Amino acid sequence: MTKKFTIAVVGAGYVGLSLSVLLSKNHKVWAVDIAAATVQRINARQCPIDDAEMAEHLAQPSRDLQATLDKAQAYAKADFVVIATPTDYDPQTHHFNTASVESVIQDVVALQTQAVVVIKSTVPVGFTEQMQRQYGLAHLLFSPEFLREGRALHDNLYPARVVVGHGPGSAEQARQFAQLLLQGAVRQDAPVLLTGTQEAESIKLFANTYLAMRVAFFNEMDTFAASRGMDTRQIIEGVCLDPRIGAHYNNPSFGYGGYCLPKDTKQLLANYERVPQHLIRAIVDSNSSRKDFVALDILQRQPRVVGIYRLVMKAGSDNFRASSVQGIMKRLKAKGIEVIVYEPALDAPDFFSSDVVQDLGIFKQRADLIVANRLTPELHDVIDKVYTRDVFGQD
């Protein structure tokens, strides 16, 4: 592929920005966002997201990348418009809130461009086909992302697979977009799967629900072991020696959380309406049960002040949206326990009416029990008052 395309990427979160950095290696990229501060930082080649590899690549002067607030400017001459806006799960409608995605589609239609539109945001099964019918776009694709927080660019550079869903008459555009992704990658031999749009949407939701199921399985194993006074590590190691199971993604936690797994499992459950199932509902319910158990286990220790060490889900991330420890906090506070928080990524005096203590030493002194989803060396000096379900010291 020798032609240089103009590509607008809408949304400069970890999905959109990692794509912008990847694609700008070989093509002209406009990164569109609604936050002026984010646009300014990207244009100054300062990464607004905690991702070391992304920061390094963004700083490279060879990247043909410009951020803008002006969506019309970005869309007008674009060959591709890639939508990477957030689609949070709405508990009232039991579906993703896809308003931001549809807004971009409306803008592209209004400009009457010939751009190929690619949805990267996670959407309900059937959404892309619905948008195709409603707006009559010539070429509307859905390409799921499979990125980890803190490793977003790395996972684009070394993709496990590239999936692009397309409708009738858009197979060539889907193949072309898949090649764009591989062209900027280090691993260029990743498997490419071209599917229908509903199949691609399903791949995303089922992949994340399987990961959530694995988290829930090892968490329930840990709940069983802890309730019986058994050694969780020994059980997990013995189970995972079976090569069909494998010793990966098996470290107990407070529950699956973060931006993707909670909302994707719930959306998949909603898509199962009128389809027989038991497992998907069990995965969603299991996550709530795990938080109930952890909170009760903490309460049985009769703490006066509980310190929450880090709200983020994993090392190398600054995102604590929907982190599982927040569910633990709510349960403890509902029982009248004073809760304080240590979170360097949070610039605020309080978090949901709990004091935020920026000084780690003072935090350790004030808390008589410290709750940590993952252990780190800076807690070793107070290990005797740390509560965790971390067995292997890894995410």
JOZI-V910228 format. One record per residue. N is the residue number from 1. RES is the residue in three letters. PSI is psi as a letter, one per 20 degrees, with the letter a starting at -180 (* if undefined). BURIAL is # if it has 9 or more other C-alpha atoms within 8 Angstrom, else .. D_CENTER is the distance of its C-alpha to the mean C-alpha in whole Angstrom. Layout:
<<N;RES;PSI;BURIAL;D_CENTER> <N;RES;PSI;BURIAL;D_CENTER>>
This chain:
<<1;MET;o;.;31> <2;THR;h;.;33> <3;LYS;p;.;32> <4;LYS;o;.;30> <5;PHE;r;#;28> <6;THR;p;#;27> <7;ILE;p;#;23> <8;ALA;p;#;21> <9;VAL;o;#;18> <10;VAL;o;#;17> <11;GLY;p;#;14> <12;ALA;k;#;14> <13;GLY;a;#;10> <14;TYR;h;#;8> <15;VAL;g;#;8> <16;GLY;g;#;12> <17;LEU;h;#;13> <18;SER;h;#;13> <19;LEU;g;#;14> <20;SER;g;#;17> <21;VAL;g;#;18> <22;LEU;g;#;18> <23;LEU;h;#;20> <24;SER;i;#;22> <25;LYS;h;#;24> <26;ASN;i;#;26> <27;HIS;r;#;26> <28;LYS;p;#;26> <29;VAL;p;#;23> <30;TRP;o;#;23> <31;ALA;o;#;19> <32;VAL;p;#;20> <33;ASP;r;#;18> <34;ILE;i;.;20> <35;ALA;o;.;20> <36;ALA;h;.;23> <37;ALA;h;.;22> <38;THR;g;#;19> <39;VAL;g;#;21> <40;GLN;g;#;24> <41;ARG;g;#;22> <42;ILE;g;#;21> <43;ASN;h;#;24> <44;ALA;j;.;25> <45;ARG;k;#;23> <46;GLN;p;#;21> <47;CYS;p;#;18> <48;PRO;j;.;16> <49;ILE;q;.;13> <50;ASP;n;#;13> <51;ASP;o;#;13> <52;ALA;g;.;17> <53;GLU;h;#;17> <54;MET;g;#;16> <55;ALA;g;#;18> <56;GLU;g;.;21> <57;HIS;h;.;21> <58;LEU;h;#;20> <59;ALA;i;.;24> <60;GLN;p;.;25> <61;PRO;i;.;28> <62;SER;i;.;28> <63;ARG;p;#;25> <64;ASP;m;#;26> <65;LEU;p;#;23> <66;GLN;p;#;24> <67;ALA;q;#;22> <68;THR;q;#;24> <69;LEU;i;#;24> <70;ASP;n;.;26> <71;LYS;h;.;25> <72;ALA;g;.;28> <73;GLN;g;.;29> <74;ALA;h;#;26> <75;TYR;h;#;26> <76;ALA;g;.;30> <77;LYS;j;.;30> <78;ALA;p;#;27> <79;ASP;h;#;27> <80;PHE;p;#;24> <81;VAL;o;#;21> <82;VAL;p;#;18> <83;ILE;o;#;16> <84;ALA;l;#;12> <85;THR;q;#;12> <86;PRO;q;.;10> <87;THR;m;#;11> <88;ASP;q;.;11> <89;TYR;p;#;13> <90;ASP;o;#;16> <91;PRO;i;.;18> <92;GLN;g;.;21> <93;THR;i;.;21> <94;HIS;k;#;19> <95;HIS;r;#;17> <96;PHE;q;#;14> <97;ASN;o;#;16> <98;THR;j;#;16> <99;ALA;h;.;19> <100;SER;h;#;17> <101;VAL;g;#;17> <102;GLU;h;#;21> <103;SER;g;.;22> <104;VAL;g;#;21> <105;ILE;g;#;23> <106;GLN;g;#;26> <107;ASP;g;#;26> <108;VAL;g;#;26> <109;VAL;g;#;29> <110;ALA;h;.;31> <111;LEU;i;#;31> <112;GLN;l;.;32> <113;THR;r;#;31> <114;GLN;j;.;31> <115;ALA;q;#;27> <116;VAL;p;#;25> <117;VAL;p;#;22> <118;VAL;p;#;19> <119;ILE;o;#;16> <120;LYS;h;#;12> <121;SER;q;#;11> <122;THR;p;#;10> <123;VAL;r;#;14> <124;PRO;q;#;16> <125;VAL;p;#;18> <126;GLY;i;#;21> <127;PHE;g;#;20> <128;THR;g;#;20> <129;GLU;h;#;24> <130;GLN;g;.;25> <131;MET;h;#;24> <132;GLN;g;#;26> <133;ARG;g;.;29> <134;GLN;h;.;29> <135;TYR;i;#;29> <136;GLY;k;.;30> <137;LEU;p;.;28> <138;ALA;g;.;30> <139;HIS;o;#;27> <140;LEU;o;#;23> <141;LEU;q;#;21> <142;PHE;p;#;17> <143;SER;o;#;15> <144;PRO;q;#;12> <145;GLU;q;.;10> <146;PHE;m;.;9> <147;LEU;q;#;7> <148;ARG;q;.;6> <149;GLU;p;#;6> <150;GLY;i;#;10> <151;ARG;k;#;10> <152;ALA;g;#;9> <153;LEU;g;#;13> <154;HIS;g;#;14> <155;ASP;h;#;12> <156;ASN;h;#;14> <157;LEU;h;#;17> <158;TYR;m;#;17> <159;PRO;q;#;16> <160;ALA;h;.;16> <161;ARG;q;.;17> <162;VAL;p;#;17> <163;VAL;p;#;17> <164;VAL;p;#;19> <165;GLY;p;#;20> <166;HIS;r;#;24> <167;GLY;a;#;26> <168;PRO;p;.;30> <169;GLY;j;.;31> <170;SER;j;#;28> <171;ALA;h;#;28> <172;GLU;g;.;29> <173;GLN;h;#;27> <174;ALA;g;#;24> <175;ARG;g;#;26> <176;GLN;g;.;26> <177;PHE;h;#;22> <178;ALA;g;#;21> <179;GLN;h;#;24> <180;LEU;g;#;23> <181;LEU;g;#;19> <182;LEU;h;#;21> <183;GLN;h;#;24> <184;GLY;i;#;22> <185;ALA;q;#;20> <186;VAL;g;.;22> <187;ARG;o;#;22> <188;GLN;j;.;24> <189;ASP;j;.;25> <190;ALA;q;#;21> <191;PRO;p;.;22> <192;VAL;p;.;22> <193;LEU;o;.;22> <194;LEU;p;#;23> <195;THR;a;#;23> <196;GLY;r;#;24> <197;THR;h;#;21> <198;GLN;h;#;21> <199;GLU;g;#;20> <200;ALA;g;#;18> <201;GLU;h;#;16> <202;SER;h;#;17> <203;ILE;g;#;16> <204;LYS;g;#;12> <205;LEU;h;#;12> <206;PHE;h;#;15> <207;ALA;g;.;13> <208;ASN;h;#;10> <209;THR;h;#;13> <210;TYR;g;.;15> <211;LEU;g;#;12> <212;ALA;h;#;12> <213;MET;h;#;16> <214;ARG;g;#;16> <215;VAL;g;#;15> <216;ALA;h;#;17> <217;PHE;g;.;20> <218;PHE;h;#;20> <219;ASN;g;#;20> <220;GLU;h;#;23> <221;MET;g;#;25> <222;ASP;g;#;24> <223;THR;g;#;25> <224;PHE;g;.;28> <225;ALA;g;#;29> <226;ALA;h;#;29> <227;SER;h;.;31> <228;ARG;j;.;34> <229;GLY;k;.;34> <230;MET;r;.;33> <231;ASP;o;.;31> <232;THR;g;#;28> <233;ARG;g;.;27> <234;GLN;g;.;30> <235;ILE;g;.;29> <236;ILE;g;#;26> <237;GLU;g;#;28> <238;GLY;g;.;30> <239;VAL;g;.;28> <240;CYS;i;#;26> <241;LEU;i;#;29> <242;ASP;o;.;29> <243;PRO;h;.;28> <244;ARG;h;.;26> <245;ILE;g;.;24> <246;GLY;q;.;23> <247;ALA;m;.;23> <248;HIS;q;.;19> <249;TYR;l;.;16> <250;ASN;j;#;19> <251;ASN;p;#;18> <252;PRO;q;#;19> <253;SER;a;#;17> <254;PHE;j;#;17> <255;GLY;r;#;15> <256;TYR;q;#;11> <257;GLY;b;#;9> <258;GLY;a;#;6> <259;TYR;h;#;4> <260;CYS;g;.;4> <261;LEU;g;#;7> <262;PRO;g;#;10> <263;LYS;h;#;10> <264;ASP;h;#;10> <265;THR;g;#;12> <266;LYS;h;#;14> <267;GLN;g;#;14> <268;LEU;g;#;16> <269;LEU;g;#;18> <270;ALA;h;#;19> <271;ASN;i;.;20> <272;TYR;j;#;22> <273;GLU;p;.;25> <274;ARG;j;.;28> <275;VAL;p;.;27> <276;PRO;p;.;28> <277;GLN;q;.;25> <278;HIS;h;.;25> <279;LEU;g;.;22> <280;ILE;g;#;19> <281;ARG;h;#;21> <282;ALA;h;.;21> <283;ILE;g;#;18> <284;VAL;g;#;17> <285;ASP;h;.;20> <286;SER;h;#;20> <287;ASN;h;#;17> <288;SER;g;#;19> <289;SER;h;.;22> <290;ARG;g;#;20> <291;LYS;h;#;20> <292;ASP;g;#;23> <293;PHE;g;#;25> <294;VAL;g;#;23> <295;ALA;g;#;25> <296;LEU;h;.;28> <297;ASP;h;.;28> <298;ILE;g;#;28> <299;LEU;h;#;30> <300;GLN;i;.;33> <301;ARG;i;.;33> <302;GLN;l;.;34> <303;PRO;q;#;33> <304;ARG;g;.;34> <305;VAL;o;#;31> <306;VAL;p;#;27> <307;GLY;p;#;25> <308;ILE;o;#;22> <309;TYR;o;#;21> <310;ARG;p;#;17> <311;LEU;h;#;15> <312;VAL;q;#;12> <313;MET;h;#;10> <314;LYS;r;.;11> <315;ALA;q;.;14> <316;GLY;j;.;13> <317;SER;q;#;10> <318;ASP;j;#;12> <319;ASN;p;.;9> <320;PHE;k;#;10> <321;ARG;p;.;9> <322;ALA;k;#;10> <323;SER;q;#;11> <324;SER;h;#;13> <325;VAL;h;#;16> <326;GLN;h;#;16> <327;GLY;h;#;18> <328;ILE;g;#;20> <329;MET;g;#;21> <330;LYS;h;.;22> <331;ARG;h;#;24> <332;LEU;g;#;26> <333;LYS;h;#;27> <334;ALA;h;.;28> <335;LYS;j;.;30> <336;GLY;j;.;32> <337;ILE;p;#;30> <338;GLU;p;#;30> <339;VAL;p;#;26> <340;ILE;r;#;26> <341;VAL;p;#;23> <342;TYR;o;#;22> <343;GLU;n;#;19> <344;PRO;h;.;20> <345;ALA;i;.;17> <346;LEU;o;.;18> <347;ASP;m;.;21> <348;ALA;q;.;23> <349;PRO;h;.;26> <350;ASP;r;.;24> <351;PHE;o;#;21> <352;PHE;l;.;22> <353;SER;j;.;26> <354;SER;p;#;25> <355;ASP;p;#;27> <356;VAL;o;#;24> <357;VAL;o;#;26> <358;GLN;h;.;26> <359;ASP;o;.;29> <360;LEU;h;.;27> <361;GLY;g;.;31> <362;ILE;h;.;32> <363;PHE;g;#;29> <364;LYS;h;#;30> <365;GLN;g;.;33> <366;ARG;h;.;32> <367;ALA;p;#;30> <368;ASP;i;#;32> <369;LEU;p;#;29> <370;ILE;p;#;26> <371;VAL;p;#;23> <372;ALA;o;#;20> <373;ASN;h;#;17> <374;ARG;p;#;18> <375;LEU;q;#;22> <376;THR;r;.;22> <377;PRO;h;.;26> <378;GLU;i;.;26> <379;LEU;i;#;27> <380;HIS;h;.;29> <381;ASP;i;.;32> <382;VAL;k;.;31> <383;ILE;h;.;30> <384;ASP;i;.;33> <385;LYS;k;.;31> <386;VAL;p;#;27> <387;TYR;p;#;26> <388;THR;r;#;23> <389;ARG;j;#;22> <390;ASP;p;#;21> <391;VAL;g;.;23> <392;PHE;i;.;22> <393;GLY;k;#;21> <394;GLN;r;.;18> <395;ASP;*;.;14>>
